[in-house]
Amino acid sequence: MSATGAGARRHHDDTPDTAADFERLATMPKGPEREALAEKLVEAWLPMAHRLARRYRNRGENLEDLEQVAALGLVKAVDRYDPQRGGAFQPYAIPTIVGELKRYFRDCAWDLHVPRRVQELRNRVRATIQELAATEGTDGSPTVAQVARAADMSEEDVLTGMEAIDSFRSLSLDAELAGADDGYSLADTLGRPETRYDTVIARESVKPCLNRLPEREQHILYLRFFHDMTQAGIAEELGISQMHVSRLISRSCARIRHQVEAEPPSDRIPVHA
């Protein structure tokens, strides 16, 4: 019995007769000799794996990457194939290799993670649009209702699939916008962080806490942080020691920090009418 089945017709030149090698592989224990024979079988069937990979070359992925994925599927097929079950290797290997390629497109080819259900909707919608364009002579842009009737889907699912069609590849922020003739890119439309927002939030959060301090402590903080006076200058103006000024500043700042951290974030910024 050959690897392609007794009396089976060969439709391609990449289906070698390796039945004897597979029979021998099935009886060999694990070790270098078995690995060498398995590698020989993979090399013999690699042209078939590459042929299967070429079926998917027009889907936006590099052909070399697809051939590597197909080769991985072939390695799995060689390792798992059992000739004692009576089936030929080729019909066993093809679903394994094609399944590996489909998993690659499902799990790895998308720039962003998309749920499997959405991927399947995208594939159904895409295939239906192509079919409508071929059979009904549409311009490639049938209505949502037409696609829904042809694919036996709800219009909501069709809309989800249509959105996913354009989500397979992400758009670079450096890409020039459509219609722009001056190099204006998507990045130019994005806002930039404004560091002064943090200052505004901090100031508004501190205000009510400052108002709750004793008047003398408010005055000391005002002289220190708004007039940039030294502790010695404040002590001289108020007629107290510099050490006492230092203790008052530290105590006031600690009290304000504790009060701000204890307040819920929603209560830190006053809402003005």
C-alpha positions as CSV (number, residue, x, y, z in Angstrom):
1,M,0.0,0.0,0.0
2,S,1.5,3.4,-1.0
3,A,1.4,6.6,1.0
4,T,-1.2,7.9,-1.4
5,G,-3.4,4.8,-1.2
6,A,-3.4,1.7,-3.3
7,G,-4.3,2.5,-6.9
8,A,-4.9,6.2,-6.0
9,R,-4.4,8.8,-8.7
10,R,-1.8,11.4,-8.1
11,H,-3.0,14.9,-9.0
12,H,0.3,16.6,-8.2
13,D,4.0,15.8,-8.5
14,D,4.5,16.5,-4.8
15,T,3.0,13.3,-3.4
16,P,6.0,10.9,-3.0
17,D,5.6,7.2,-2.3
18,T,6.8,7.0,1.3
19,A,4.6,4.2,2.6
20,A,7.5,2.0,3.5
21,D,9.2,4.8,5.5
22,F,6.1,5.5,7.4
23,E,5.6,1.8,8.2
24,R,9.2,1.8,9.5
25,L,8.7,5.0,11.5
26,A,5.7,3.6,13.3
27,T,7.8,0.7,14.7
28,M,10.9,2.7,15.7
29,P,11.5,3.9,19.3
30,K,12.2,7.5,20.1
31,G,15.8,8.5,19.4
32,P,18.1,10.0,16.9
33,E,17.4,7.4,14.2
34,R,13.7,8.0,14.4
35,E,14.2,11.8,14.3
36,A,16.4,11.4,11.2
37,L,13.7,9.4,9.4
38,A,11.0,11.8,10.4
39,E,13.0,14.7,9.0
40,K,13.5,12.8,5.8
41,L,9.7,12.3,5.5
42,V,9.1,16.0,6.2
43,E,11.5,17.0,3.4
44,A,9.8,14.6,1.0
45,W,6.4,16.1,1.6
46,L,7.5,19.7,2.0
47,P,6.6,20.7,-1.6
48,M,3.0,19.7,-0.9
49,A,2.9,21.8,2.3
50,H,4.3,24.8,0.3
51,R,1.6,24.3,-2.3
52,L,-1.1,24.5,0.3
53,A,0.5,27.6,1.8
54,R,0.4,29.3,-1.7
55,R,-3.4,29.1,-1.6
56,Y,-3.4,31.8,1.0
57,R,-0.7,34.0,-0.4
58,N,-3.2,36.8,-1.5
59,R,-4.4,37.4,2.0
60,G,-1.8,40.0,3.0
61,E,0.7,37.7,4.7
62,N,4.3,37.0,3.6
63,L,4.5,33.8,1.7
64,E,7.6,32.7,3.5
65,D,5.8,33.0,6.8
66,L,2.9,30.9,5.4
67,E,5.3,28.3,4.2
68,Q,6.8,28.0,7.7
69,V,3.4,27.6,9.2
70,A,2.5,24.9,6.7
71,A,5.8,23.2,7.4
72,L,4.9,23.2,11.1
73,G,1.6,21.5,10.3
74,L,3.5,19.0,8.2
75,V,5.8,18.1,11.1
76,K,2.8,17.5,13.3
77,A,1.2,15.4,10.7
78,V,4.3,13.2,10.2
79,D,4.6,12.8,14.0
80,R,1.0,11.8,14.5
81,Y,0.3,9.7,11.4
82,D,-0.4,6.0,12.1
83,P,-0.3,3.9,8.9
84,Q,-1.8,1.0,10.8
85,R,-5.2,2.8,10.8
86,G,-5.4,2.1,7.1
87,G,-5.6,5.7,5.8
88,A,-3.1,7.3,3.4
89,F,-0.9,10.0,4.6
90,Q,-1.9,12.7,2.1
91,P,-5.6,12.9,3.1
92,Y,-4.5,12.8,6.7
93,A,-1.9,15.6,6.3
94,I,-3.8,18.1,4.3
95,P,-6.4,18.9,7.0
96,T,-3.7,19.1,9.6
97,I,-1.7,21.6,7.5
98,V,-4.7,23.6,6.4
99,G,-5.9,23.7,10.0
100,E,-2.5,25.1,11.0
101,L,-2.7,27.8,8.4
102,K,-6.3,28.8,9.4
103,R,-5.3,29.0,13.0
104,Y,-2.4,31.3,12.0
105,F,-4.8,33.7,10.3
106,R,-7.2,33.5,13.2
107,D,-4.7,33.9,16.1
108,C,-1.6,35.6,14.7
109,A,-2.3,37.5,11.5
110,W,-4.6,40.2,12.9
111,D,-2.8,43.3,14.1
112,L,-5.3,43.5,17.0
113,H,-7.0,40.7,18.9
114,V,-10.5,40.2,17.5
115,P,-12.9,37.6,19.0
116,R,-13.2,34.5,17.0
117,R,-17.0,35.0,16.4
118,V,-16.2,38.4,14.8
119,Q,-13.5,36.8,12.6
120,E,-16.0,34.2,11.4
121,L,-18.6,36.9,10.7
122,R,-16.0,38.8,8.8
123,N,-15.1,35.8,6.7
124,R,-18.8,35.0,5.9
125,V,-19.5,38.6,4.9
126,R,-16.3,38.9,2.8
127,A,-17.1,35.6,0.9
128,T,-20.7,36.7,0.4
129,I,-19.7,40.1,-1.0
130,Q,-17.3,38.4,-3.4
131,E,-20.0,35.9,-4.5
132,L,-22.5,38.6,-5.1
133,A,-20.0,40.5,-7.2
134,A,-19.3,37.4,-9.3
135,T,-22.9,36.1,-9.7
136,E,-25.0,39.3,-9.7
137,G,-22.6,41.7,-11.3
138,T,-22.6,44.1,-8.4
139,D,-19.9,46.7,-8.1
140,G,-18.5,45.0,-5.0
141,S,-20.5,47.1,-2.6
142,P,-23.8,45.4,-2.0
143,T,-26.2,46.7,0.6
144,V,-26.3,45.3,4.1
145,A,-29.7,43.9,3.4
146,Q,-28.5,42.1,0.2
147,V,-25.6,40.5,2.1
148,A,-27.9,39.5,5.0
149,R,-30.3,37.7,2.6
150,A,-27.5,36.0,0.6
151,A,-25.7,34.8,3.7
152,D,-28.7,34.1,5.9
153,M,-27.4,36.4,8.6
154,S,-29.0,39.2,10.6
155,E,-28.2,42.7,9.4
156,E,-26.5,43.4,12.8
157,D,-24.1,40.5,12.2
158,V,-23.4,41.7,8.7
159,L,-22.5,45.2,10.0
160,T,-20.2,43.6,12.6
161,G,-18.5,41.6,9.8
162,M,-18.2,44.6,7.6
163,E,-16.5,46.6,10.3
164,A,-14.1,43.7,10.9
165,I,-13.1,43.6,7.2
166,D,-11.2,46.8,7.7
167,S,-9.8,45.8,11.0
168,F,-7.3,43.1,9.8
169,R,-4.6,45.7,9.5
170,S,-4.1,48.7,11.7
171,L,-3.3,52.1,10.2
172,S,0.0,53.7,11.0
173,L,-0.1,57.0,12.8
174,D,2.4,58.2,10.3
175,A,0.2,57.4,7.3
176,E,-0.9,60.4,5.3
177,L,-4.6,61.1,5.6
178,A,-6.7,60.6,2.5
179,G,-7.0,63.8,0.5
180,A,-4.0,65.4,2.3
181,D,-1.4,66.8,0.0
182,D,0.9,68.3,2.6
183,G,2.0,65.2,4.5
184,Y,-0.7,65.7,7.1
185,S,-0.9,62.4,9.0
186,L,-3.2,60.8,11.5
187,A,-0.8,61.6,14.3
188,D,-1.2,65.3,13.6
189,T,-4.9,65.0,14.5
190,L,-4.2,63.6,18.0
191,G,-4.1,65.7,21.1
192,R,-1.0,65.9,23.3
193,P,-0.8,65.6,27.1
194,E,-1.1,68.9,28.8
195,T,1.1,68.9,31.9
196,R,-0.6,72.0,33.4
197,Y,-3.8,69.9,33.8
198,D,-2.1,68.1,36.7
199,T,-1.2,71.5,38.2
200,V,-4.8,72.7,38.0
201,I,-6.1,69.5,39.6
202,A,-3.6,69.7,42.4
203,R,-4.4,73.4,43.0
204,E,-8.1,72.9,43.1
205,S,-7.7,69.9,45.4
206,V,-5.7,71.8,47.9
207,K,-7.8,75.0,48.0
208,P,-10.5,73.8,50.4
209,C,-7.8,72.2,52.7
210,L,-6.0,75.5,52.8
211,N,-9.1,77.3,53.8
212,R,-9.5,75.0,56.8
213,L,-6.1,75.9,58.2
214,P,-5.7,78.4,61.0
215,E,-5.1,82.0,59.6
216,R,-1.5,82.2,60.8
217,E,-0.6,78.9,59.0
218,Q,-2.3,80.1,55.8
219,H,-0.3,83.2,56.0
220,I,3.0,81.3,56.5
221,L,2.3,79.1,53.5
222,Y,1.4,82.1,51.4
223,L,4.6,83.8,52.2
224,R,6.7,80.6,51.7
225,F,5.2,79.3,48.4
226,F,3.7,82.4,46.8
227,H,6.2,85.1,47.8
228,D,9.1,82.6,47.9
229,M,10.3,83.9,51.2
230,T,12.8,82.0,53.2
231,Q,11.9,80.5,56.6
232,A,14.3,82.9,58.2
233,G,12.6,85.9,56.5
234,I,9.1,84.6,57.6
235,A,10.3,84.1,61.2
236,E,11.7,87.6,61.3
237,E,8.4,89.1,59.9
238,L,6.2,87.2,62.3
239,G,8.5,87.5,65.3
240,I,8.9,83.7,65.9
241,S,11.9,81.3,65.5
242,Q,12.9,79.8,62.2
243,M,12.5,76.3,63.8
244,H,8.9,77.1,64.7
245,V,8.2,78.3,61.1
246,S,9.7,75.0,59.8
247,R,7.5,72.9,62.2
248,L,4.4,74.9,61.1
249,I,5.1,74.4,57.4
250,S,5.7,70.7,57.8
251,R,2.6,70.2,59.9
252,S,0.4,72.2,57.6
253,C,1.6,70.4,54.5
254,A,1.2,67.0,56.1
255,R,-2.4,67.9,57.2
256,I,-3.3,69.0,53.7
257,R,-1.7,65.9,52.1
258,H,-3.7,63.7,54.4
259,Q,-7.0,65.5,53.8
260,V,-6.5,65.4,50.0
261,E,-5.6,61.7,49.9
262,A,-8.6,60.9,52.2
263,E,-11.1,62.6,49.9
264,P,-12.8,60.7,47.1
265,P,-11.5,61.7,43.7
266,S,-14.9,63.0,42.7
267,D,-14.9,65.5,45.6
268,R,-11.5,67.0,44.9
269,I,-12.5,69.3,42.1
270,P,-15.3,71.7,42.9
271,V,-18.1,72.0,40.3
272,H,-18.8,75.6,39.4
273,A,-22.2,76.6,37.9
